């Protein structure tokens, strides 16, 4: 299957390298994306917002012949959900990595500190302990060395959704910081954080205990979890991914 891999904040398509390899070895076709404004540290991020990132994903969907699977990490979860909304008939499954579908009118994180049009990677003490589980000194150093400023508007722009057919596209949430049992409790309680997820008709939540960046801390396990999720997305009669 064609798998479009959408990175979270501060990361580019190369951040999926240790996940894309096992996906390809399993017979899938991974397409890691570097989103607009994240081509380099010196890229111009002026005027780039959430819809520009959604548009980049939709364009990649349209460029492929077969229906796709979308994988979005962190803020990338909001992006793939809006792409599902734009092309519900072209997405077999959406996989949210330590993220979830973002409801219309809400923003990814408008409280992150920005610098003009840039949203730089904050200091580690700005994150919660749960974010940093398994983030060794080496992983932190590698992440900071490769980190790219996020276009600031991506974090604060409100989500735009229009097509209720998005609720018919199956969703897998890979839960890292908050376990699946807790998320199921939130759904039962009507917690606003999972309000959009609760409306997905075919949803599953699976555990991958680690911090917020499993593509860095547990990439092989993340790839295996994605592959397992895709087994239920295989069209009837297909004999290969």
Secondary structure, DSSP 4 states (H G I P E B T S, - for coil): -EEEEE--TT--GGGGHHHHHHHHHTT-EEEEE--TT-SSTT---TT-BHHHHHHHHHHHHHHSSS-EEEEEETHHHHHHHHHHHH-GGGEEEEEEES--PPPTT--S-TTS--BTTEEPPPPGGGS-GGGGTT--HHHHHHHHHH--PEEHHHHHSPP----GGGGGSEEEEEESSS-HHHHHHHHHHT-GGGTTGGG-SSEEEEE--S-S-HHHHSHHHHHHHHHHHHGGGSPTT----
